[in-house]
Amino acid sequence: MSGAATAGRSGPSARRAAPGRSRARSLYVLRPSAKHGRGAFAAVPIRRGTRVIEYTGERITHAEADARYDDEAMERHHTFLMIVNRRWVLDAAFGGNDARFINHSCEPNCEIVVARGRVFIEAIADIRPGEEITYDYAYEREDEDDAIATSRYPCRCGAVRCRGTILAPRDGPAPSGGG
């Protein structure tokens, strides 16, 4: 399934979530982003290793996600899907939180971490106040023409090493392990 961010680290090495959502809320503010639409920006210094927010949404199967969002029929691709595992996908368009506004970057400062079936966005670098919080969406690639896929999923991150697409690199998962 294209159009869904892929989750990064999971399993026993993934750390526990920070307690309470109020703490996570105070770490960032939402405002217009030069990258795309709204973005999340650090309100305070965020240290590497901090769980910024849990990605929430309706838990649905991959088949339901494919039925809801037909890439071929969509004029403009825009979903809030996050792959949890081979069985489940989170659709943040339904029951989602502020995590759905965190934008993509080819040089991210956060990554996706899956722990016990929950998805978190965790800082992989220190983030200064005012800096946009980002992770690599690394959308799954399918057997389709690369030119079509790249035009369907363009990147606007502005990074020095921008891939030009939010699709996962051809040679495997994104360096951030992101989603």
N, C-alpha and C positions, 0 to 999 in steps of 0.2 A: 504494500500500500504506500503510494507516494502521499505527500501532503501531511505526513505525521512525523513529528520529531521523534527521534529514537533516543531511548534512555541510555545513559552511560554506565557508570559503576553500579554494581549491585552486590548483594551477598554480605557475608560476615564482615568484610572490610569497610562497608558503608557505616558511617557513624550515626548515632541516634539524633533525632530531630531536636532542635532547641525547643524548650517548653513554651507553650502559649503562642497564639498568633499576634497578640498585641506587641510583643517584642519584635517580631518580624516586620510588622507594619511600620514601626518607628525607624527601621533601617533605611527606608526609601520613600520617595515621593513619586507620584505619577505626574507627568507633564508632556507637552508635545515634544516629539523627537525628530531630529534631522534624518534619522535612519528610516523611520516608518511610523506614522500615526502617533500614538502615545507610547511612551517608554517609562521605565522605572529608573530613577536616578538616586544614587546614594545620598541620604540625608545626613549621615554621620560616617566617620571612617569605618570601613568594614574590613576586618582582618581575614586573610586567607584561611580557609577551613570553616568559615562561618556558614551555617545554613541560613540562607536569606529568606526563603519562603517555601512552603509546600505547594506543589502544583495540584490543584483540585479540579474536579469536574465529574460529569456523569461517567460511570464505568460501563463501557459497552464492548461488544465483541468487534473484532476486525471486520467481520461481514457487515455489521450494522454501520460501522464507520464508512465503509465503502459505499453502502447504500445511501447514506446521508450526504456524502460529498463525492460526487462524480467529477473527477478532474477533467474529463473530456468535455463535459457539459458546462462547466463553470467558466464564465467569461473572465473573471478575475479570481485567481486562487487565493482563498483566505479561509483558513480553518484554525481551530484551537485544539488540535489533536496531539496527544502525547502517548506514545507506545509504552506500556508498562511491561508487558511480556508477550509471549506468543499467543496468549488467550485474550488479554485485555488491553483496551485503549481508553484514555481519559479524554472526554470531550468537554473542554472548558467553556464552550458556548452555552452549556447547560450546567449550572451549579459551579461554575468556575470562579476563581478569585483573581486578585491583581497579578498573579504569576503569568497570566495569559498576555499581559502587556510587555513582558520582557522581550526585547528584540534580539535578533540574530546578529552575530559578528563572526567573521572568519578568524579573528584574533580575540576570543572571548575572555572575560574575567571570571566567568562562572561555568559550571558544568552541571549536568543532570546526574543525580544519584538516586538509585532505586533501593529502598530498604523495606523489606517485609511487605511488598506490594504497594508501597507508597512512593511518590516521586517528589524529590526535593531539588531545589536549585541552591548550589553551594559555591562559595567563592573559591577560585583557584589562584587568586592573586589578591593582594591588598587593593582595596577600591577607595579612592579619595572622595570626599563629599563633592557632589555635583557631577561625578562621573557616571555615565550611563551603565547600568547593569545589563550584561549580555551573556548569551551562551550560543554555542554553535548548534543550530537546528539539525544539521546533518540528516536531512530528509532521506528516506530510503530511495535507492535507485531501482528502477524497474527496467525491464527489457524494452526500452523505447529509444528512439533517436535522441542522442545527446543534445542536438541543437534545439529540438522541440522542448525537451525537459528543461534545459537551461533558460530558454525564453519564458517558460511557464513559471519557473522558480528563480527569478533574478535576485541578486544580492545588492543591497544598497548600503553596506556597512562602512565603506570608505577606508577599510584597513589597508595598510601597505601591502599585505599578502592576500588580498581579497581573491577568492576563487571565481567570483562573478556569478555564483549561484549558491542557494542555500541547500543544495543537494550535498550528500555526503561525498567526500573525496572518493575518486575511483578506486584507490588502493586501500580502502578500509575505513574504519570509523574515524571520526574527527579527532585531532590531537587532544582536545579537551575531554573527549569521551562524551560530548554533549549530545543534546537532543534537540 
